[in-house]
Amino acid sequence: MKPFLTALMLSAAALAPAVAHAAAPVAAPMPDANIDKLVALMAPEDAISRLAGKAFDAGMDQQLAADSQMKANFDANPGLREQVGGQLRSQFTAILIAALPSLRTQLGGILQQEMTAAEIVDTLTFFNSPTGQKVRTEVYETMGSAPGQSPQEVQQAAIASVMAKMTAEDYPALMAFGASPAAQKMGTLNPKISAASKAWAEKLVAENRDKMKAMAVKLTADYLARKGTK
C-alpha cells in the first residue's frame, strides 16, 4: 500500500509560496496531548478505514487482471466477489485499524524529535480551522479516488483540488500557514513520514499475507460448495 500520510503533511506546506523566516526556536518540551491530537488528525481512523477499503478494491482489480484463472472463476460466479471480496475487505480494514496505534506512536515520535512546541500548536491550530479542515478533507478524498498513485501524484492532485475549492475567506489562513516555520518544517519531515508509513504497511502485509490467502481459499471453497459446484 502506498504511504497515505505523505500528501497530508506536504499539501499545506506546498499550497502557498515559500517565504524565508528566521531559524526556528530551540525545541522545548511539548504537552503529549498536542502531539496526540495532531497525529490523530494526520491519521484519522475513519479516513484510513475508507482508504483501506479502496486500496483493497484496487488491489483485487489488479490481481484479477493478472490472474486469468481467478478472473474466469469470478466471471462465472458473479456473487463470488461480493461474498468473498467483501469479507476479505473487512478483514483487511480491521487489520489496519487494529495496528493504527503503532503507526501513530511512530509518527508522534517523529514530531516530538523534529518539531518545536510552537510548530506543533501552529499546525494543530491550522488543521482544526475551517480552512485546514478543507485541506484535510480534500487530501483524503484525492487519495481515496486513486489509491495506487504515488505520494507525489496524490500531492499534486490534492493541491489542485484544494485550490479549486478555496474561497476568499480561506486565503489569509492558507497563506499565513504556508509561510510559517511549521509548514516549512512539515516539508522537511516528508521523507521520515513516508518511510515510517511505508514500513508500517509493508510489515502488516508481510505478517498477514498467509492468513489472508488462507481465508480467501476457504471463503471461495465455502461459497462454491454452497452453490453445489466444484
Backbone torsions as a table, in degrees:
resi	resn	phi	psi	omega
1	MET	NA	134.8	178.8
2	LYS	-66.4	146.0	177.2
3	PRO	-62.2	121.9	-172.0
4	PHE	-102.0	5.9	179.6
5	LEU	-99.9	-18.0	-175.1
6	THR	-58.2	-46.2	-175.2
7	ALA	-62.5	-37.6	179.7
8	LEU	-63.1	-42.7	-179.4
9	MET	-66.8	-36.5	-175.6
10	LEU	-82.9	-32.3	-166.8
11	SER	-60.9	-49.0	-176.8
12	ALA	-64.1	-36.6	179.7
13	ALA	-68.5	-30.7	-175.4
14	ALA	-91.6	-7.0	-174.6
15	LEU	-76.5	-17.6	178.6
16	ALA	-128.1	156.4	-179.1
17	PRO	-62.1	144.8	178.4
18	ALA	-70.5	137.1	178.6
19	VAL	-126.0	132.7	-178.1
20	ALA	-69.1	138.0	179.1
21	HIS	-133.3	162.7	174.3
22	ALA	-65.2	161.8	-179.4
23	ALA	-58.1	145.9	179.5
24	ALA	-64.7	152.0	179.0
25	PRO	-65.6	160.5	178.2
26	VAL	-59.6	135.2	-177.1
27	ALA	-58.2	135.9	178.7
28	ALA	-120.5	156.2	177.8
29	PRO	-58.0	138.4	-178.0
30	MET	-123.6	149.2	179.4
31	PRO	-60.9	134.1	178.3
32	ASP	-58.5	-31.0	-178.3
33	ALA	-59.5	-39.1	179.8
34	ASN	-67.0	-40.5	177.8
35	ILE	-64.2	-46.2	-179.6
36	ASP	-59.6	-41.9	-179.6
37	LYS	-65.5	-41.4	-179.1
38	LEU	-68.6	-41.9	178.5
39	VAL	-62.8	-38.3	178.3
40	ALA	-63.4	-33.5	176.7
41	LEU	-73.3	-35.0	179.0
42	MET	-71.2	-35.0	-176.3
43	ALA	-129.9	66.7	-178.2
44	PRO	-73.3	138.3	-174.7
45	GLU	-61.5	-42.5	-176.5
46	ASP	-65.5	-41.6	-179.9
47	ALA	-68.5	-41.3	179.9
48	ILE	-67.1	-34.8	176.3
49	SER	-62.0	-43.9	178.2
50	ARG	-65.4	-42.3	179.8
51	LEU	-64.5	-38.3	179.3
52	ALA	-61.8	-43.2	179.2
53	GLY	-63.6	-43.2	179.6
54	LYS	-67.4	-37.9	178.2
55	ALA	-65.1	-38.7	178.3
56	PHE	-64.4	-45.2	-179.9
57	ASP	-60.0	-43.0	179.3
58	ALA	-64.6	-40.4	178.6
59	GLY	-64.5	-38.8	178.0
60	MET	-66.3	-39.9	177.1
61	ASP	-59.3	-43.0	179.8
62	GLN	-65.7	-39.8	179.6
63	GLN	-64.2	-43.2	179.3
64	LEU	-65.0	-38.2	179.6
65	ALA	-65.8	-28.8	-176.6
66	ALA	-93.3	-13.4	-175.1
67	ASP	-122.7	98.2	-175.2
68	SER	-64.3	-35.8	-179.9
69	GLN	-66.7	-43.0	177.9
70	MET	-64.4	-42.2	179.8
71	LYS	-62.0	-42.4	179.8
72	ALA	-63.2	-39.0	178.9
73	ASN	-64.6	-43.4	179.3
74	PHE	-68.2	-39.7	179.5
75	ASP	-63.9	-36.2	-178.9
76	ALA	-76.7	-16.3	-178.4
77	ASN	-131.8	83.1	-173.4
78	PRO	-54.8	-30.1	-179.1
79	GLY	-83.5	-5.2	-174.6
80	LEU	-66.5	-43.2	-178.6
81	ARG	-64.9	-43.8	-179.0
82	GLU	-62.8	-43.3	-176.6
83	GLN	-71.8	-54.2	-176.5
84	VAL	-76.9	-49.4	-178.9
85	GLY	-61.2	-37.1	180.0
86	GLY	-63.5	-42.1	-179.8
87	GLN	-71.5	-38.9	177.4
88	LEU	-65.5	-38.1	178.6
89	ARG	-60.9	-44.9	179.6
90	SER	-64.2	-40.0	179.2
91	GLN	-66.1	-43.3	179.1
92	PHE	-60.3	-45.9	179.2
93	THR	-63.7	-41.6	179.9
94	ALA	-62.3	-37.1	179.3
95	ILE	-63.1	-45.2	-179.5
96	LEU	-65.8	-43.5	-178.2
97	ILE	-65.7	-39.2	179.5
98	ALA	-63.5	-30.7	-178.6
99	ALA	-92.0	-3.1	-176.6
100	LEU	-56.6	-39.8	178.7
101	PRO	-57.2	-34.0	179.9
102	SER	-68.3	-37.3	176.5
103	LEU	-66.5	-44.0	179.6
104	ARG	-61.9	-36.8	177.5
105	THR	-62.5	-42.8	178.7
106	GLN	-64.4	-44.0	179.6
107	LEU	-65.8	-38.9	177.4
108	GLY	-61.4	-37.8	177.7
109	GLY	-64.3	-39.5	178.1
110	ILE	-64.4	-45.8	179.6
111	LEU	-63.4	-40.0	-179.4
112	GLN	-60.9	-39.8	-177.1
113	GLN	-78.2	-32.6	-167.5
114	GLU	-104.8	-24.1	-173.7
115	MET	-112.7	147.7	177.0
116	THR	-82.4	167.3	178.6
117	ALA	-58.7	-41.5	-179.0
118	ALA	-65.8	-39.8	179.7
119	GLU	-65.9	-39.3	177.2
120	ILE	-61.9	-47.1	-178.9
121	VAL	-63.5	-43.8	-179.3
122	ASP	-62.8	-41.0	180.0
123	THR	-67.8	-43.7	179.1
124	LEU	-61.9	-42.7	179.9
125	THR	-62.3	-43.2	-179.4
126	PHE	-64.9	-49.3	-176.3
127	PHE	-67.9	-19.1	175.6
128	ASN	-88.7	-11.8	-179.4
129	SER	-75.6	162.1	177.4
130	PRO	-54.9	-40.6	178.6
131	THR	-67.7	-43.5	179.1
132	GLY	-63.4	-35.8	177.5
133	GLN	-65.9	-35.8	175.5
134	LYS	-62.6	-43.6	-179.9
135	VAL	-59.7	-49.3	-178.0
136	ARG	-62.1	-43.5	-178.9
137	THR	-61.8	-45.9	-177.8
138	GLU	-67.3	-37.4	179.1
139	VAL	-61.6	-48.2	-178.1
140	TYR	-70.3	-33.3	176.0
141	GLU	-64.7	-40.2	179.6
142	THR	-65.7	-44.1	178.7
143	MET	-63.0	-38.1	-178.7
144	GLY	-70.1	-26.1	-178.1
145	SER	-76.1	-20.9	-179.8
146	ALA	-152.3	76.2	-174.3
147	PRO	-64.5	-14.9	-179.4
148	GLY	-87.9	-2.1	-178.2
149	GLN	-70.0	156.3	174.8
150	SER	-73.9	160.8	177.5
151	PRO	-56.4	-36.6	-179.8
152	GLN	-66.7	-41.6	178.6
153	GLU	-66.0	-40.6	177.9
154	VAL	-62.7	-43.9	-179.1
155	GLN	-59.2	-47.2	-178.3
156	GLN	-63.1	-43.9	179.8
157	ALA	-66.3	-39.6	-179.9
158	ALA	-65.6	-42.0	179.2
159	ILE	-61.6	-44.8	179.4
160	ALA	-62.4	-41.3	-179.7
161	SER	-67.3	-43.3	178.8
162	VAL	-61.9	-48.9	-176.1
163	MET	-63.1	-31.8	179.8
164	ALA	-68.0	-22.0	-176.5
165	LYS	-107.9	2.1	177.7
166	MET	-72.5	143.7	176.0
167	THR	-112.5	174.2	179.6
168	ALA	-59.6	-31.5	-179.9
169	GLU	-71.0	-22.8	-177.7
170	ASP	-81.3	-28.4	-170.0
171	TYR	-62.5	-40.6	178.9
172	PRO	-57.6	-46.6	179.8
173	ALA	-66.7	-39.6	-178.8
174	LEU	-64.6	-47.0	-179.1
175	MET	-67.7	-40.3	-179.0
176	ALA	-63.8	-44.9	-179.8
177	PHE	-71.2	-39.6	-179.8
178	GLY	-60.3	-28.3	-179.7
179	ALA	-95.2	3.4	-174.9
180	SER	-84.6	157.5	173.8
181	PRO	-57.2	-32.6	-179.7
182	ALA	-62.6	-46.1	-179.8
183	ALA	-66.4	-39.8	177.7
184	GLN	-62.4	-40.9	179.5
185	LYS	-63.7	-40.8	179.1
186	MET	-58.2	-38.7	178.2
187	GLY	-61.6	-38.2	-178.8
188	THR	-74.8	-19.1	-179.6
189	LEU	-83.7	-8.5	-175.4
190	ASN	-51.5	-48.2	-178.6
191	PRO	-59.5	-38.3	-179.5
192	LYS	-71.3	-41.5	178.2
193	ILE	-63.1	-45.1	-179.4
194	SER	-62.5	-45.9	-178.7
195	ALA	-64.4	-40.6	-178.8
196	ALA	-66.6	-44.6	-178.6
197	SER	-68.9	-37.7	178.4
198	LYS	-65.3	-45.5	179.7
199	ALA	-63.2	-39.4	178.5
200	TRP	-60.6	-47.7	-178.5
201	ALA	-66.0	-43.0	-179.2
202	GLU	-64.3	-37.3	178.0
203	LYS	-64.1	-42.7	179.0
204	LEU	-63.2	-42.2	179.4
205	VAL	-62.0	-46.9	-178.9
206	ALA	-62.1	-40.8	-177.0
207	GLU	-72.0	-25.1	-173.1
208	ASN	-115.8	1.6	-176.9
209	ARG	-57.9	-52.5	-177.2
210	ASP	-63.1	-39.7	179.1
211	LYS	-62.9	-43.0	-179.3
212	MET	-68.2	-39.3	178.5
213	LYS	-63.4	-44.9	-180.0
214	ALA	-63.2	-39.2	178.8
215	MET	-65.1	-40.3	179.4
216	ALA	-63.2	-43.2	179.7
217	VAL	-62.4	-46.2	-178.1
218	LYS	-65.5	-45.0	-179.6
219	LEU	-62.4	-39.7	178.6
220	THR	-65.1	-46.5	-179.9
221	ALA	-61.8	-42.1	-180.0
222	ASP	-64.2	-41.6	-179.6
223	TYR	-63.4	-47.7	-179.2
224	LEU	-65.6	-36.2	177.9
225	ALA	-63.3	-39.4	179.7
226	ARG	-67.0	-28.9	178.5
227	LYS	-82.7	-10.3	179.6
228	GLY	80.0	24.2	177.3
229	THR	-112.9	168.5	179.3
230	LYS	-123.6	NA	NA
